[in-house]
Amino acid sequence: MIDEKWMGQGFIDEPIPERIDVKAEIRRMCKEKNALIMAHYYTEGVIQELADFVGDSLALAQKAATTDADIIVMCGVHFMGETNKILCPEKTILVPDLNASCSLAESCPADEFEKFVKAHPGHTVISYVNTTAATKAVTDVVVTSSNARQVVDSLPKDTPIIFGPDRNLGGYINRLTGRKMLLWDGACHVHEKFSVEKILQLKREHPTAKILAHPECKESVTSLADKVGSTAALLKYSIMDEAQEFIVATENGILVEMQKSAPQKTFIPAPPDGSTCACNECNYMKLITLSKLYNCLKYGWPAIEVEPTVAKKAVKSIHRMLDISERLGL
C-alpha cells in the first residue's frame, strides 16, 4: 500500500531495506510482474545497466509498440511515458518520478501551439517527440532526431510545414533540405548551453579528436562537428569511425554506452557555458534514481494516464511517424 505522504510529490523514495540486493530484487519483480524496464541514453549508468532495453526516443517508441510485457517502466522523462501509454493503452506505464519533465516539452504549451497552428492554416504540422500528448494531438506527424530529415523529405517539396518545438533541430533540417519550415521558438536547456569556445579549446588540446554534436545544439556548435546526429547515430559513429578520441556535444549519459561499446576509445564531454565543470546533464533525466525505480516496481506507482480523447488524436501522429520509419527502414 502506498503511503499518502508520497502521493503529492509524484514519486516514492522510500528507503530501501538494508541487506537487500537492490538490482537482484528489481530483476525478480520484473519477472514476477512481467515488467519491462526501458531507459533512455541520458539516464544514470546504473539505470541503463538494469534496463532490458536502452535507446533513443525513436527506438523506445518502436519497442513500446511491440512489447508483450504487461508493465512498461519508462526510465526517462514524462513525455516518453505518455508516448508509451498512447501506443499501449491497455498496459500499465510507470515512470519512477512524474517530475521528470522536459524543457522542450515545457517550451511548447499545447494551447499556445494550437493557436499558432490555427494562425497558419494550410500547413502540415510536424512536432518533435519531445512534446506533451496534448501537443501531439494538434500534430500531423511526430518526428525524432533519428528520422526528422527523412520524414520531412517524405513530404512534397511545396508542402508548407510548421515544425515545433525545437528551433535548432528545425533550423538544421531547413539547412539540410533547403526547406523554409515555420519554426516554433523552443529549445532544449541542455543542448543550448554548449560553449563553442570551450569546444574549440578541447579541439586544440586533442587535435585528432572528432567532434560529435546533436542537432538540438545551436548552429554555431553543429557547424564545428564532424558528425551531427541523434544519440543513436552518434553512438554508432563513435563505434564505427577509426578515430580514437571524440568530443561529445550532447547529454553526458550517452558516454556510458559509448565507453561500454568502444572501451579502447576516449570520450570527452563538451562543456557548457558558465560552468567550471566538463559536464552537461539533463536534471530531469537524473531524477530517475535506483531507489525510485525499486519503489516504482514494488508499489506499481506512479502510473501514466492520458485523457482518452487526447490519446485518440495524438496516436495518429505517432503511428504516422512509425509507419514512415518502417517504410524507410529506419
N, C-alpha and C positions, 0 to 999 in steps of 0.2 A: 504493500500500500504506500502511495506517495504522501510524504509529509507535506502538509499545506504550505509550510514556510518556503518551499521551493517553487510553488506554482506561480507566484508573481514575478519571478525573475527569469523564467524561460529556460532553466536548466537545473539539473540536480548535481551538486558537487559534494555529496555525502562522503565522508572519509571512508576509504577502502579498508576493510578489516585487516588487521595485522596478520602476518604469516600467510597471506594468500598470494598465490601465483596469479597476478592480475591477467597476464597475457593468456595463460592456460585457461583461466576461468572465462575470459571473453570468448575464446575459441569453443569452449564447452557450451556456452549459452547459444552461440551461433548455430551449432549443430543441433541442439535441443529444440530451438525455436525456428529452424530453417531460415536463418537470417543471413544476409549477405552484407558485408561491410565494403563500401566503396569510398575511395578517398581521392581528393584532388592532389595534384603535384605540389600545391602550395602549403599543404598541411605539414605538421611536425613529422620528423623522420620516424618516430615511434608509431605514429598513426599509420603512415604509409607501410611500415613493416607488418602491421597487423592486418591490413586490408586484404580482402580477397581480390580486389581489382583496384588499380591505381591508373588514373588517366586524366586527360584534359576534358573540357566541357563537352565536346562532341562525343568522345569515347564513352564518357559517363552516361550521356543520354542514350546512346546506342545500346549500352549494356543494360540500362534500366528497362528499355523497351523489350528485351528478350529474356530476362532472367525468370526462372521459375521459383525463386525464393518467395516466402510469404512476407518477410520483413526486409526492407532495404534500410540500412543505416548509412545515411549520406554524411560522410565526414568532409564537409565543405561548407559553403555559405547557404543562406536561406533560399535564394532563388533556385539553387540546384535541387534542394529538397522539393520545392514547388514543381519543378520540371519533372521530377520523378513521379510525383503524385498525379500530375496531369496525364502522364503516359501510362501510369499503372494505378488507376483509381481504386482498384479492388485490393491493393496491397497496403500494408502499414509502412509509412515512410517516417523514419526517425531522423532527427538532426540533433546531435548532442547538446547544442546551445542555440536557441532560437534568436539570440542576439548577434549571431554571426551573419551580419548583413553584407552589403557590397556597395562601395562608394559609387560605382557606375549605376547600379540599380537605383540608389538614392538620388542620383543626379537627374533621374528621368521619371518624375511622378506621373502616374498614369493619366490623371485628369488634365494635367498641363500638356502632356504629349498628345492626348486626344484632341485638344483644342488646336494644337499645332498641325496635326494631320487634317483636321476639318478646314483649317485656313489655307490648305494647299491641296484642293481636290484634284483628282486625276492622277495622283502619284501612287506607285507601288511602295508599300511601307515595309522596309527591312529593319528588323531590330536585332541587335546583338543579344545573345542568350543571357547576358548579364543584366537582366531586367526582371521585374516582378511579373507574376502571372497576369495581373491586370493590364500591364503594358503590352504583354504578348497578345492579349485579347483584342487589341486595336492594331495588330500587326498582320501583314500578309504572309511573310516568311521570316523565320528566325535564322540567324547565322552564328557561327562561332569563328574564332580567329583561324581555325583549320580550314574552313570552307567558304569564308566570306567572298573571296575573289571569284571562286567557281560559281557560287550562287548568283552573284551579280552578273557574271559573264553568261549565265544561262538565260538571262532576260534580253529581249531585243534591245539593240543599241539606242533606239529612240525612246525607250521607256523612261519616263520621269520617275525618279526614286527619292524617297525620304529615307535617310539612314540615321539610326539612333542606337544608343545614346553616345557612343564613343567618337568624338570628333577626330581623334588621332587615327584610329583604325579606318574610319570613313575617309579621311584625307589620304591615307596611304593607298586605299583601294582606288580612289579617284586618280591618283598619280599613276598607278599601275595600268589602269584601264582607259584613261582619258575621259572618264565619265565626269559629270558635274552633278553628283548627287547632292541633295539638300541635306545638310548635316545638323543634327541636334547638338547642342553645345554641352556635352558631358565628357567626363574623363575619369580614369582610374587614379586614385590617390597614390598608388604605388608607382605606376609607370610614368606618371607626370613628374616625379621627383628626381629622376636620374640626372646626374651632373655631367654635362659634356666635358667640362674642364677636367674633372676627376677621371673620366674615362680616357681622355687623351693622355693624362699623366700616367695612368696604368699602361697604356699602349707604349709610352716611351720606356717604361720600366720593363715591359715584356714585349719587345718588338715583334716577336714571331707569333704572338697570341692573336687569335681571331676573335672578332667582336660579334656576339650574338645578341639580337635585340627582338623584343616582342613588338608587334605592330601597334600596341596600345601606347608605345613610347612616342614622344614628340618627334617631329621630322628631324630636328637637329641631332637626335640620337640615332634614329634609323638610317640617316644618311651616312653615318660612320660605320655601319655594320657590314660585316662580310656575309651574314645571313640574317634575314628578317623572317620570323615565322612564329607560329603558335608554340606553346610549351612542348607539344609532342614533336613538332617539326624541328625545334631547336635541339631537343634531346636526340633525335635521330641523326641530325647533322653532326652533333658532338661525338657520337659514336663512330660514324662512318668516315668523317674527314680525317685526313692524315695529320693535322695539327695536333700538337701535344699540350697546348695551353689555350684557354678560352676565357675571355672577359664576358660575363653573362649579365645582360641588362634585362632581367625580369625578376619576379619574386624569388627570394632565396631558396624556397622549398624545393625547386626543381633540381638544385645542386645535389640533393640526396640521391635522386635516381641517376643523375649524370655520373656522379662518383661511383655509384654501385655498378653501373653499366660499363664504365671505362676507368677502372681503378688506377691505371697507369698514367692517366692524364691529369692535368691540373686545371681546376675551375676557379676562377676569380670573380667574386660578386662585384658588380658595378656599384659604386657608392651613390647615395642620393645627395642632393643639395642640402646644405645646412646641417650636416651631420659629421661627427668626427669618427664614426664607425663605418666599416665597409659592409653595411647591411641595409637591406631594403625589404622590409617584411610587411605582409598584409596582416594588420592587427586583428581583422575579423577571422581570417583562417586560423590564426594562432589561438583563438578562443576554443578550438576543438582540442581538448586535452584527454589524456588517458583515463583519468578518473571520471570525466563526464561521459566518455564512451562506455566505460564499465557500467555506470549507473543508468545510462540511457538503455542499454540492453537489459539490465536487471529489472527495471521498472516499466519498460515499454513506453517511455515518455521522455522528452516531448515529441509529439507526433505532428506532422504537417497536414493541414487541411486546406483545400482550395474550394472556394464557393463554386458550386456546380455550373452555374451559368457562365462564370468567368472561365472555368476549365474547358467548357464546351467550345468557347470561342478560341481560347489560347491553343488548344490541342491541334487545331487546323494549321496554325503557323509552324508548330514544331514538326508535325507529320510532313508538311511540305519540305522542310529542311532535310529531314531524314530520307524522304523519297528522292530528292535531288542528289543527296550524298551517295545513296545506294546506286542510283543510275550512273553517277560519275565515278563510282568505285572508290569513294573517299572513306 
